[in-house]
Amino acid sequence: MTDYAQKQLEWAEALELERWLAPLPPIPLDQLPQREKFADTSEDQGVGNHFGTDDSIVPDLGPLASFGSWASVVATIDRKAQQLSNFNPSDTNFDSQEWADYAYKFSTIPFWLGTAADSREAQVSSLDLTKGVDAVIDLVVSIATPGVVDNIITSIRKIGELAMQNKGATQKQNSQQQGVISIKSSALYASYIRTSVEMVYKSGKGYEQLTQKLSISRFYGILDFDKCKRSANTILTWDEQDVDEWQKKTSSAPFPPNDSPAWGQYNKSK
């Protein structure tokens, strides 16, 4: 590559990064996803984050060596996406603006080599939640290591417990997100999987899921290692997030997995 071509590349990437870092304008309320709301309805959220690796070879960190791992580089980039959207994975309060802004900032991170988005549907009830878990597994198995898949199953049950204990109105919408950072076959994937569950409070029983069809969506990006290195001077100024802390700083992390019989064979996950 000639010096001129290199300068052109650097300029284009710097401009792309500056655009991504720019604050988002508020989304008009009538353009935000709207849910049918009843008089006695509330909204909350639960988040779980997971990292795993198959120990395949990835490039050296070069100027980003102080992060210690590529997973921590991505956790730091994700942290920046959270800050730009005011999305707090430790907060159980749901905000539709922040929820939508984070999805946009994450999907437009300028360090993706490639991206993909897809979804699944699953029917669940208070007596049978297994098809919902099956659908999540189907979405993550291609990009995640077996250990991460097991951790996601446990996290789904943790979010279930969080949703049961987090007090709200008689009816509520529980928005759920699983964040994934995974090194598999020498590629680094970063992903979020989302769904929303309708729940109702029954005296003496607490909250339980209504019979419903879930729409479970996934987005993932594949990290461009070289592009991150070329932007190292900027990334190094951000709020560094170690990947272990990234996994811990979520609303569901402190909770035990919910042990309802409705999880079926997944009740055995640790």
JODA-V900517 format. One record per residue. N is the residue number from 1. RES is the residue in one small letter. NEAR is the number of other C-alpha atoms within 8 Angstrom. Layout:
BEGIN
n;res;near
N;RES;NEAR
N;RES;NEAR
END
This chain:
BEGIN
n;res;near
1;m;4
2;t;5
3;d;6
4;y;6
5;a;8
6;q;9
7;k;8
8;q;8
9;l;8
10;e;9
11;w;8
12;a;8
13;e;8
14;a;9
15;l;8
16;e;9
17;l;9
18;e;8
19;r;7
20;w;10
21;l;7
22;a;6
23;p;5
24;l;7
25;p;4
26;p;5
27;i;7
28;p;6
29;l;5
30;d;5
31;q;6
32;l;10
33;p;5
34;q;5
35;r;4
36;e;4
37;k;5
38;f;6
39;a;4
40;d;7
41;t;12
42;s;10
43;e;11
44;d;12
45;q;13
46;g;17
47;v;14
48;g;17
49;n;11
50;h;12
51;f;11
52;g;11
53;t;9
54;d;8
55;d;6
56;s;9
57;i;6
58;v;6
59;p;5
60;d;5
61;l;10
62;g;6
63;p;7
64;l;11
65;a;9
66;s;5
67;f;10
68;g;8
69;s;8
70;w;8
71;a;11
72;s;13
73;v;13
74;v;10
75;a;13
76;t;13
77;i;9
78;d;9
79;r;10
80;k;10
81;a;12
82;q;12
83;q;9
84;l;12
85;s;11
86;n;8
87;f;11
88;n;7
89;p;11
90;s;9
91;d;10
92;t;10
93;n;7
94;f;10
95;d;6
96;s;8
97;q;9
98;e;10
99;w;10
100;a;9
101;d;11
102;y;14
103;a;8
104;y;8
105;k;13
106;f;9
107;s;10
108;t;7
109;i;9
110;p;7
111;f;9
112;w;10
113;l;8
114;g;7
115;t;10
116;a;7
117;a;8
118;d;8
119;s;9
120;r;10
121;e;10
122;a;11
123;q;10
124;v;16
125;s;10
126;s;10
127;l;7
128;d;10
129;l;12
130;t;12
131;k;10
132;g;12
133;v;10
134;d;8
135;a;12
136;v;11
137;i;9
138;d;8
139;l;11
140;v;9
141;v;10
142;s;6
143;i;8
144;a;13
145;t;13
146;p;7
147;g;7
148;v;12
149;v;12
150;d;10
151;n;10
152;i;11
153;i;11
154;t;11
155;s;13
156;i;11
157;r;12
158;k;14
159;i;16
160;g;10
161;e;12
162;l;12
163;a;12
164;m;10
165;q;8
166;n;7
167;k;5
168;g;9
169;a;9
170;t;10
171;q;13
172;k;13
173;q;12
174;n;13
175;s;13
176;q;12
177;q;12
178;q;13
179;g;12
180;v;12
181;i;14
182;s;15
183;i;15
184;k;14
185;s;7
186;s;8
187;a;9
188;l;11
189;y;14
190;a;13
191;s;11
192;y;11
193;i;12
194;r;11
195;t;11
196;s;11
197;v;10
198;e;11
199;m;12
200;v;11
201;y;11
202;k;9
203;s;5
204;g;4
205;k;7
206;g;9
207;y;11
208;e;11
209;q;11
210;l;10
211;t;8
212;q;8
213;k;8
214;l;12
215;s;10
216;i;14
217;s;11
218;r;12
219;f;12
220;y;12
221;g;13
222;i;12
223;l;12
224;d;9
225;f;8
226;d;6
227;k;8
228;c;10
229;k;11
230;r;8
231;s;9
232;a;10
233;n;7
234;t;7
235;i;9
236;l;8
237;t;6
238;w;8
239;d;7
240;e;9
241;q;11
242;d;11
243;v;10
244;d;6
245;e;8
246;w;11
247;q;12
248;k;8
249;k;9
250;t;14
251;s;13
252;s;13
253;a;11
254;p;5
255;f;9
256;p;7
257;p;12
258;n;9
259;d;7
260;s;6
261;p;7
262;a;9
263;w;11
264;g;9
265;q;6
266;y;8
267;n;9
268;k;5
269;s;7
270;k;5
END
